[in-house]
Structure formats: structure tokens, C-alpha cells
Amino acid sequence: MEILTSTDWTEYELIDTGNREKLERFGKYILIRPEPQAVWQKSLPESEWERLNHARYVRMKGKKTAGDEFERGSWVRKPKMPEQWTISYRYKQMNLNFRLGLTAFGHIGVFPEQAINWNYVYDIVSSPVHPLTRSPLKVLNLFAYTGGTSLAAKAAGADVVHVDSVKPVISWAKEMMEASNLSNIRWVVEDAMNFVRREVKRGNLYDGIILDPPAYGRGPDGEKWILEDSIDEIIAICKALLVPEHGFFVLSLYSMGFSALICENLVKTRFGDIPGMQSGEFYFGDRGKRRLPLGTFLRFDR
């Protein structure tokens, strides 16, 4: 098991955590967002949080209903806080630009901890000595959201298929691609499970698969996704879609009930015990030297 954090960000910082909130800097702007795992006390006084922040996300009162991935809420913005802004991320020859925005779900368009996977995918796809000799490599990104990993694969030269069930999110991902001076990602607005089932029937194969499922979700036609009910099946289908003997696989899970051991058990059951398989947790450290867990991962490149 590994515990990994990104060290390549210049435009993101986790400043402080505690009392179920986190204080984060995205470029020039500092946000306060809910963080249910930050059950300890804040390092900085509340007055400093209030002084520093440009916007604070407040959840609506009321119980989240089963099948809803996120609670809705609203942002309390200070006068100088724009609705949209841009930050960048650099790694080797990869130059990504992200258009951020304040959404009703508290997301802003990027998950900074995923930079570790962006680097991983970029290095695999761009490696001149990789056993996958086909060019370009074909990469599938499922539950792809605004597509940071899609951009990393494309920046490295891959042929990328980006699947998400929410059309406005796909439009947002296109803006990210254009802002990063990239092109020709294939966008698919479809339920991820329906898409991969059809891909198996079509006989399609991929050199790399990225799987980043939510705890709950809905497809464009009301298809229901519940992580614990469907994760094993979709991993089994991913095995059928990955090129035999070679290929890479990246799994990320954010559900608080799923440990890295669960990731290992799911993937080993379907793929077997693959040499060099990595699993563990992502985290960011704040200025108070607390490490905030930000999901589990498993990945391999065989």
C-alpha cells in the first residue's frame, strides 16, 4: 500500500482543514468547501478562514436521498470572486489548462489529487520503450467528468475516448481541451455501463482504461449507478476490453466506505495478481501538517 501526494502543483494548495471543511487555493482564489473526513480542529482561527476566502460553499439543509451522488448547495461569494477562472498544471512536456467554475454541487471542475494519475498516464503513453507498440495508443476514460486524465492521455499522443453521462460536463471538458491546445478527443454522452457492454459486443479493445466511478450516479436516460452494486461487473467488462497481456488500468474510488484493500480485491479477482500493481490512498497535506485522505487508487501497467 502506498500513500501518495502530488508535488507538481504551483496553482493549487490545501491551506487548512478541520471542522469538516477545507480551505484551498486554486490559482489566485481561495475557497472553503465541505470535507466530511476533516473531523479534527482547524489550525487557523475561523477569523483567518473568513479573511482569506473568496467564496464559501454552503450545503442546502435537508437529507440527501438515496441515489443522489451529491447534495446541492450555494456559494457565498465575496465581491472580487469571479464565476469562472483558469489555472494551469505542468509536468514534463504536458501543459494543461483548466477552466474552473462554482457549481451547485460544490465541484469546481478539477480534482487536484488526480494529478498523480495524470502524470502516470502521461508517462505510460509517451514512453518510447513501452511494450504497446501500436501508435497511437487507444485509451478509454469512463465516468470521465471534465477530463483531466483524458487531457493527459491526449497530451501524450493517445487516441482518447471520453465517456460521461452529463452533456454539460462534456461541454466543459471540451473547453478544457481547447484551453490546453489539444484536439480530437472522442466525446461520448452515455451511461458508462451501457457503453462498455456494447464495446464488448463490437469487439473493441483498448490499450489503457481509466475508471473513476462515483458512489451514485444517473445515466442520460435515468440509468442508475450504485458503486457497491456495479463496480465488480464493470471491472470484469474492463478486463474484456483491455488488450490481452499488455495494457494499463487506473482505478480511483472516492466513496468513504471503500478502502484500498477493497480496490485490490476487486481487481485481483478479475485480473489476477499482476506484478508491479500499485494501490493505496491519495492525500494532500495542509500547512498544519495534517494529511487529508482524498480517495483510494489502484493501477497497473503490464
Protein Blocks (a to p, Z undefined) as FASTA:
>chain_A
ZZdddfkbfkbccfbgcehiacddehjbccddddfklmbccfbdfklmmmmpmbdcddde
ddddehiabdcddddddfklcfbdcddddehjbccdddddddfkopaoiafklmmmmmmm
mmmmmpmkbfblbdcdddddehklnolmmmmmmmnopacddddfbfklmmmmmmmmmmno
pghiacddddfklmmmmmmmnopacfbdcddddfbdcdfkopacdfklmmmmmmmmmmmm
pcghiacdddddfbfklcfklmmmmmmmmnopaehiacdddddddfkopacdebdadddd
ZZ
